[in-house]
Amino acid sequence: MSAVEFFPLAVAVVTVSDTRNLETDTSGALLLELLGAAGHRIAERVLIRDDLLAIRELFARLRDDPAVQVVIATGGTGVTARDVTPEALEPLVSKSIPGFGELFRSLSYAQIGASTIQSRATAALCDKTLFFLLPGSRGAVRLAMEQILLLQLDRRTKPCNFAELLPRF
């Protein structure tokens, strides 16, 4: 039996923030670093303000772009009035992936305790594109990437992973 080879995915990185720019976006930079080190290709990097309709329009464009397989967004997943990233994605969802948010909050609880209840990290399939919405902190991004997403975006992860399912979407 031959070993399964790594297959790089095309990932768009989105930072949702009213206060960050490309120089101060340390969470987006961490996403780029971790994805690049894993061997994935960055299809696009976008920094966008916390504006529901603008985010939804961006997500729809990325969903429809055949050069993008996965979108990972950081920011806008809390509970304040400006946190609208999950609401922006909601009308575009074909299938929700509740296990991602559940697992993220479970792992996060070990690090930050009950404060994890404020996170609305989520994931969904939107037509043929996977979306993962992460909190804006570097710690949350590192946790989600190292303990969940880098594994699930690698078709060598067994017993199953999202990377091997992409052609079936």
C-alpha positions in Angstrom: 0.0 0.0 0.0 1.5 3.4 -1.0 1.6 6.3 1.3 -0.8 9.2 0.6 1.0 12.3 -0.6 0.3 15.8 0.7 -1.9 17.8 -1.6 -1.7 21.6 -1.2 -5.1 23.5 -1.1 -5.9 27.0 -2.3 -6.8 29.0 0.8 -8.1 32.5 1.1 -7.3 34.3 4.3 -9.7 37.0 5.5 -9.2 39.3 8.5 -12.3 41.1 9.7 -11.4 44.1 11.8 -12.1 47.8 12.2 -8.8 48.4 13.9 -6.1 46.3 12.2 -4.2 46.9 9.0 -1.7 44.6 7.2 1.1 45.7 9.5 -0.8 45.1 12.7 -2.8 42.0 11.6 -0.8 39.5 13.6 -3.6 36.8 13.5 -3.8 37.0 9.7 0.0 36.9 9.5 0.0 33.8 11.7 -2.5 32.1 9.3 -0.3 32.9 6.4 2.7 31.5 8.2 1.1 28.3 9.4 -0.6 27.6 6.0 2.6 28.3 4.1 4.7 26.1 6.4 2.2 23.3 5.9 2.5 23.6 2.1 -0.8 25.2 1.2 -1.2 28.0 -1.4 -2.5 31.4 -0.4 -5.1 32.2 -3.1 -5.9 35.6 -1.6 -5.5 37.7 1.5 -8.1 40.3 2.4 -8.5 42.7 5.3 -12.1 43.9 5.6 -14.0 46.1 8.0 -16.8 44.8 10.3 -19.6 45.5 7.8 -22.1 42.7 7.4 -23.0 43.3 3.8 -19.4 43.9 2.7 -18.3 40.7 4.4 -21.2 38.8 2.8 -20.3 40.1 -0.6 -16.7 39.1 -0.1 -17.6 35.6 1.1 -20.0 35.2 -1.9 -17.2 36.2 -4.3 -14.7 33.8 -2.7 -17.3 31.0 -2.7 -17.8 31.5 -6.4 -14.1 31.8 -7.2 -12.9 28.4 -8.7 -9.4 29.2 -7.6 -10.4 29.1 -3.9 -11.1 25.9 -2.1 -11.0 27.0 1.5 -11.6 30.3 3.3 -10.3 30.9 6.8 -11.5 34.2 8.4 -10.3 35.6 11.7 -12.2 38.2 13.6 -15.8 39.2 14.1 -17.0 36.0 15.9 -17.6 37.5 19.3 -20.9 38.8 20.8 -20.5 42.6 20.5 -22.6 44.7 18.1 -19.7 44.9 15.6 -19.2 41.1 15.5 -21.1 40.0 12.4 -18.9 37.5 10.6 -21.2 34.5 11.3 -24.3 36.5 10.3 -22.5 37.5 7.0 -21.9 33.8 6.2 -25.2 32.4 7.3 -27.3 33.0 4.1 -24.5 31.4 1.9 -24.3 28.1 3.9 -25.2 24.9 2.1 -24.3 22.7 5.0 -23.2 23.8 8.5 -20.3 21.9 10.2 -21.2 22.2 13.9 -18.5 19.9 15.0 -15.8 22.5 14.3 -17.2 25.1 16.7 -17.9 22.4 19.3 -14.4 21.0 19.1 -12.8 24.5 19.0 -14.7 25.6 22.2 -13.8 22.3 23.9 -10.1 22.8 23.2 -10.3 26.5 24.0 -11.9 25.8 27.4 -8.6 24.1 28.5 -6.8 27.3 27.8 -9.2 30.1 28.7 -11.9 28.5 30.8 -15.5 29.6 30.7 -14.6 32.7 28.6 -14.7 30.4 25.6 -18.5 30.6 25.7 -18.2 34.0 24.1 -16.8 32.5 20.9 -19.0 31.9 17.9 -16.3 30.2 15.9 -18.0 28.1 13.2 -17.5 26.3 9.9 -19.7 25.6 6.9 -19.7 24.3 3.4 -20.9 27.0 1.0 -21.5 25.2 -2.4 -18.1 23.7 -3.0 -16.0 26.0 -0.7 -15.2 25.3 3.0 -15.4 28.3 5.3 -13.9 28.4 8.8 -14.6 31.5 11.0 -12.1 31.9 13.8 -11.8 34.5 16.6 -9.4 37.4 16.1 -6.9 36.5 18.7 -3.5 34.9 17.8 -4.0 32.3 20.5 -7.4 31.3 19.1 -5.9 31.1 15.6 -3.0 29.0 16.7 -5.3 26.7 18.6 -7.7 26.2 15.7 -5.0 25.8 13.1 -2.6 23.5 15.1 -5.2 21.3 16.7 -7.9 21.1 14.1 -7.5 22.8 10.7 -4.0 21.8 9.6 -4.9 18.2 10.3 -8.3 18.4 8.5 -6.8 20.2 5.5 -4.2 17.4 5.0 -5.4 14.3 3.2 -2.8 12.2 5.0 -4.9 12.6 8.3 -6.8 9.4 9.0 -9.4 8.1 9.4 -10.8 11.1 7.5 -10.3 14.7 6.6 -11.8 17.6 4.6 -9.0 17.7 2.0 -10.0 14.3 0.6 -13.7 15.2 0.6 -13.2 18.4 -1.5 -13.5 16.7 -4.9 -16.8 15.1 -3.7 -18.4 18.5 -3.0 
